Amino acid sequence: MTNINKTKDIVNDYFKYDKLRNYLDTLDNVKIITFHNINIHIYYNTKSNDNIDYNYINKILIRAYIITQYIQKTFNIHLILSPLKKKFNHIYFSKKNCNSGLTYLYLNTYQPIVNIYIIRKEEFGKVIIHEIIHHITLIHSSFKISNINKLKKHFNISHKANIDPNETIVEFCATVFHLYQISLESNIDFYKLFKDELKYSLYKTQLLLKKQKEMHNGIWYEESHIYCYIIFKTIIMYNLCEFLKIYTYPYNDDVITDFIINHSDFLKSLSISINPTNIRPANSLCFMIHSDS
């Protein structure tokens, strides 16, 4: 039996977000759907249960199992479908306005049960995939402090800023997998979907770089990994063919660090004045256009 209060405590402790806390206070029930090694716990208010799209949730479960069938673990996905949006914030970038999920990793220790927590309705399908990929040992890894500092120096990022380039790789893989599944299910050309996402990523990157210029001395500061989720991922997407030549499983963080730095010059000449999509508003901080498909 799911302990609703325990889930609320874990989420509140991590995000420390009053608007989210208020939403969690309205949730009084949970529905569990099991599909092979995935248990999805859907938290809801008894009076508004009809607003949940179970058909879409079942679609996401099938997609997720394509990955989890090769991972010898049970996945408990705690789904909190809050209406809170990821938006540009005039103050700073933090978990409150940038992040949608979390999972716990136990390095060097096998844990047969994985817990994943999703806090927004927005993008939840893709975020589930992202969090699952963190548990693929051939993809999830870490960057040496020396390489993180190298990236911070090149991109003028504060030494106090919280960035994790591993999130770039995980988000890139989640993006490609998510687009591939949409392509298969809807018979839409994958290349077209990828180009749409690249245009959107370039636009979001330009907006973030504009924000960086507004920061003190142009030094980027954040508490959310947004530079990795969007800007570093965009560099990889823009230079995809070259990236595929150097990528290995598991990846070499020295090689990835040099690749991101050496392929970043095009950022200086970005000039996109119009939001390339009507799916996301200009102030959205969603990482993808099609992440709700």
C-alpha positions in Angstrom: 0.0 0.0 0.0 1.4 3.4 -1.0 2.0 5.8 1.8 0.7 9.1 0.4 2.2 11.2 3.2 5.6 9.7 2.8 5.6 10.5 -0.9 4.5 14.1 -0.1 7.3 14.4 2.5 10.0 13.2 0.0 8.8 15.6 -2.7 8.5 18.5 -0.4 11.9 17.9 1.2 13.6 17.9 -2.2 11.8 20.7 -4.1 11.0 23.1 -1.1 8.3 24.8 -3.3 5.3 26.3 -1.6 3.0 26.2 -4.6 3.8 22.5 -5.0 3.3 21.9 -1.3 -0.1 23.5 -1.6 -1.0 21.3 -4.5 0.2 18.2 -2.7 -2.1 19.1 0.2 -5.1 18.6 -2.1 -4.2 15.0 -3.0 -6.0 12.4 -0.9 -5.9 9.2 -3.0 -3.7 7.0 -5.2 -4.3 4.6 -8.0 -1.7 2.0 -8.9 -1.3 0.6 -12.4 1.2 -2.3 -12.8 2.8 -3.3 -16.1 5.5 -5.9 -15.9 8.3 -4.4 -13.7 6.7 -1.0 -13.5 4.2 0.2 -10.8 2.9 3.7 -11.5 1.3 5.4 -8.5 -1.0 8.2 -9.6 -1.8 10.6 -6.9 -5.1 12.6 -7.2 -7.9 14.4 -5.5 -10.9 12.2 -5.3 -13.2 14.9 -6.6 -11.2 15.5 -9.7 -10.1 12.0 -10.8 -11.8 12.5 -14.2 -9.1 14.9 -15.3 -6.5 12.1 -15.6 -5.8 10.7 -19.0 -5.3 7.1 -18.3 -4.9 6.2 -22.0 -1.9 8.4 -22.3 -0.5 7.0 -19.0 -0.8 3.5 -20.4 1.0 4.6 -23.6 3.9 5.9 -21.5 4.0 2.7 -19.5 4.4 0.7 -22.7 7.2 3.1 -23.8 8.9 2.9 -20.5 8.9 -0.9 -20.5 10.8 -1.0 -23.7 13.7 0.2 -21.5 12.9 -1.3 -18.1 12.6 -4.8 -19.5 16.4 -4.9 -19.7 16.9 -3.6 -16.2 16.6 -6.2 -13.5 14.7 -3.9 -11.1 11.2 -2.9 -10.1 10.3 0.7 -10.9 7.9 2.6 -8.7 6.9 5.7 -10.5 5.1 8.3 -8.3 3.1 10.5 -10.6 2.0 13.9 -9.3 0.1 15.7 -12.1 0.4 19.2 -10.8 -0.5 22.1 -13.2 2.7 24.0 -12.3 4.5 25.2 -15.4 8.2 25.5 -16.1 8.8 29.1 -16.9 11.6 31.7 -17.3 12.1 33.4 -13.9 13.5 36.9 -13.7 15.3 36.1 -10.6 17.2 32.8 -11.0 16.9 29.3 -12.3 16.1 26.6 -9.6 14.4 23.3 -9.2 11.2 25.2 -8.6 10.9 26.5 -12.2 13.1 24.1 -14.1 12.9 20.5 -12.8 10.1 18.0 -12.9 11.4 14.8 -11.4 13.9 13.0 -9.2 15.2 9.5 -8.6 17.6 8.1 -6.1 20.8 6.3 -7.3 22.8 4.0 -5.1 26.3 3.9 -6.4 28.2 0.6 -6.0 25.1 -1.0 -4.3 22.5 -3.0 -6.0 19.0 -1.9 -5.1 16.1 -4.1 -6.6 13.5 -1.3 -6.2 13.8 2.1 -7.9 11.6 5.1 -6.9 11.0 7.9 -9.4 9.0 11.0 -8.5 7.3 13.2 -11.1 5.8 16.5 -10.0 4.3 18.1 -13.1 1.7 17.1 -15.7 3.7 19.1 -18.2 6.3 16.9 -20.0 5.7 13.9 -17.6 5.9 11.3 -20.3 9.4 12.3 -21.4 10.5 13.0 -17.8 9.7 9.4 -16.8 12.0 8.2 -19.6 14.7 10.6 -18.5 14.6 9.3 -14.9 14.6 5.7 -16.0 17.7 6.3 -18.2 19.5 7.4 -15.1 19.4 3.7 -14.1 21.1 2.4 -17.3 24.7 1.9 -16.3 26.0 2.2 -19.9 24.5 5.7 -20.1 24.4 7.2 -16.7 27.9 8.2 -15.4 29.6 11.2 -14.0 32.0 14.0 -15.1 35.2 14.6 -13.3 35.4 17.9 -11.3 38.2 19.0 -13.5 36.0 18.7 -16.6 33.1 20.5 -14.9 35.4 23.3 -14.1 36.7 23.3 -17.7 33.2 23.8 -18.9 32.4 26.4 -16.4 35.5 28.4 -17.4 34.7 28.2 -21.2 31.0 29.1 -20.8 31.6 31.7 -18.1 29.6 29.8 -15.5 30.0 30.7 -11.8 32.1 28.3 -9.8 29.2 28.2 -7.4 26.6 27.2 -10.0 25.2 23.7 -9.8 25.7 22.0 -13.2 26.0 18.3 -14.0 26.9 17.5 -17.6 25.8 13.9 -17.1 22.3 15.4 -17.3 23.1 16.5 -20.8 23.7 12.9 -22.0 20.7 11.5 -20.2 18.4 14.3 -21.5 19.8 13.8 -25.1 19.1 10.1 -24.9 15.6 10.7 -23.5 14.9 13.2 -26.3 16.0 10.7 -29.0 14.1 7.8 -27.5 10.9 9.9 -27.0 11.0 11.2 -30.6 11.6 7.7 -32.0 8.6 6.3 -30.2 6.4 9.2 -31.5 7.7 8.5 -35.0 6.9 4.8 -34.7 3.4 5.3 -33.2 2.3 8.1 -35.4 4.1 7.3 -38.6 5.8 10.7 -38.6 9.3 11.1 -40.1 11.9 11.0 -37.2 14.1 13.5 -39.0 11.3 16.0 -39.2 10.6 15.6 -35.5 14.3 16.0 -34.7 14.5 19.2 -36.8 11.5 20.6 -35.0 13.2 19.9 -31.7 16.5 21.4 -32.8 14.8 24.6 -33.9 13.1 24.8 -30.5 16.3 24.0 -28.6 18.2 26.7 -30.6 15.5 29.2 -29.6 15.6 28.3 -26.0 19.4 28.4 -26.0 19.3 31.9 -27.4 16.9 33.0 -24.7 19.1 31.5 -22.0 22.2 33.1 -23.4 20.4 36.4 -23.4 19.6 35.9 -19.7 23.3 35.2 -19.1 24.2 38.6 -20.5 21.8 40.2 -18.0 23.5 38.4 -15.1 26.3 40.2 -13.2 29.4 40.4 -15.5 27.7 37.9 -17.8 28.5 35.1 -15.3 25.9 32.4 -15.4 24.4 31.2 -12.1 21.7 28.6 -11.5 20.6 25.8 -9.1 19.0 23.5 -11.6 21.3 22.1 -14.4 19.3 24.0 -17.0 22.5 24.9 -18.9 23.1 21.2 -19.3 19.5 20.3 -20.1 19.2 22.8 -22.9 22.4 24.6 -24.0 24.8 21.6 -23.9 22.2 19.3 -25.3 21.6 21.8 -28.2 25.3 21.8 -29.0 25.1 18.0 -29.3 21.9 18.1 -31.4 23.3 20.7 -33.7 26.5 18.7 -34.3 24.8 15.3 -34.2 26.7 13.5 -37.0 30.1 14.5 -35.4 28.9 13.6 -32.0 27.9 10.0 -33.0 31.5 9.5 -34.2 33.0 10.1 -30.8 30.3 8.7 -28.5 30.9 5.5 -26.6 29.0 3.3 -24.1 29.8 4.2 -21.4 30.9 7.6 -22.4 34.3 9.2 -21.9 33.8 12.5 -20.1 37.1 13.9 -21.3 36.0 13.4 -24.9 32.5 14.8 -24.3 33.8 17.9 -22.5 36.2 18.7 -25.3 33.4 18.0 -27.9 31.0 20.5 -26.2 33.6 23.2 -26.0 35.1 22.7 -29.5 31.6 22.7 -31.1 30.1 25.7 -29.3 31.3 28.6 -31.6 28.0 28.7 -33.5 26.3 29.9 -30.3 27.8 33.3 -30.8 25.9 33.9 -34.1 22.5 32.6 -33.0 19.7 35.0 -34.2 16.2 33.6 -33.8 13.7 36.3 -33.2 10.4 34.3 -33.4 9.3 31.3 -31.3 9.4 28.4 -33.8 6.4 26.7 -32.4 2.9 27.4 -31.2 2.9 24.4 -28.9 5.1 26.1 -26.3 4.8 29.7 -25.2 7.9 31.9 -25.5 8.5 31.9 -21.8 8.3 28.1 -21.4 11.2 26.2 -19.9 10.1 22.9 -21.3 13.0 21.1 -22.7 11.1 19.8 -25.8 8.2 20.7 -28.0 6.8 17.1 -28.3 7.4 16.0 -24.8 3.7 15.8 -24.1 3.0 13.6 -27.1 
